[in-house]
Amino acid sequence: MIRLLGALLALLLLPLLTAETALRINYTGDPAPGTRTRHRDALWLGHAWVDGRKTDRDVEALARRLRDTGIRDLYVHSGPLEHDGTLPPSAYKKARWFTDAVHRELPGVRVQAWLGDVLATETPDGLRLERAATRTAILASTRAVLDAGFQGAHFDLEPLHSGDRNYLALLDDLRDLTHARGAVLSVAAHQIDPLPAFHSFWGTTTGHPKWWSQAYFGQVARRVDQIAVMSYDTMQPTQGLYGGYVAQQTSLALEVTPDGTDLLMGLPFYHENRFGHWAHAETVPAAVRGVRLGLSRTDAGRARFGVALYVDFAATEADWRAYRDGWAATSPTAS
């Protein structure tokens, strides 16, 4: 019996160990020359920028921080949406002030309203995309934030299960709306299966699928102007494994993202320690190196590519330095 249990345990662990070994190998080698910023990067910003807590001096400091980097888009938290898809104007009452201030201090940088909510996919409470009335309300909320001065809408709806057709229908409608207004549609995306159909296995065993299939990721990417992979909270315990995982995710996303869509890979500008995220492992240097390796191996010359920094209020000077030195610096001698 003991031998049988041992054999079963080995069968379960072998694929995992094999996958982890592959990730570590994926982190080896040198990135190709020129795999640095294409000046299409983004930064997620907290709610304080549109609720009245920030001032002109804060915007001036932000501008000094972002000048001479590759950041072109700001996703400023302007929600969350109510569970019925509505959005109270009080949630973004200083939007016009902020967008005007950014355009004054950082010409060419776009400001998008970051909207999200918890979906009722794994709990009874939350936003229900299967309801037509909810999707209609989300469209109305999007019109309202565009009227308030935002140049785009950035959606982060979680947990969003792979294959959700209601989400695709919503994106179709949002694309029509934003493009008619000359605005940008962008989304925060779940990670892609690191192993074939892994989201199905994980969903069956935990009730939380977490990953998307590569095919579904491609379906989402074809409907938006920008797709930003949340390539953090990966459960990887070391920098080498995390960097290899990011390299893998970069390659998987590149393979199915159309040339006309901006693909951005998320960088962890935060330092929590909890299940799924170890701050000592998920570092900006490891993520940047992983991004460059994945880009080098898959599509080194891709123009519509960047990184997205999550999140401004938790970032350290070391995070910003690692982003600048590893990705935003254009000099071939930069580390």
Secondary structure by P-SEA (a helix, b strand, c coil): caaaaaaaaaaaaaaaaaaaaaaaaaaccccccccccccbbbbbbccccccccccaaaaaaaaaaccccccccccccccccccccccccccccaaaaaaaaaaaacccbbbbbbcccccccccccccccccaaaaaaaaaaaaaaaaacccbbbbbbcccccccaaaaaaaaaaaaaaaaacbbbbbbccccccccaaaaaaaaaccccccccaaaaaaaaaaccbbbbcccccccccaaaaaaaaaaaaaaaaacccccbbbbbbbccccccccccccccccaaaaaaaaaaaaaaccccccccbbbbcccccccaaaaaaaaacccccccccc
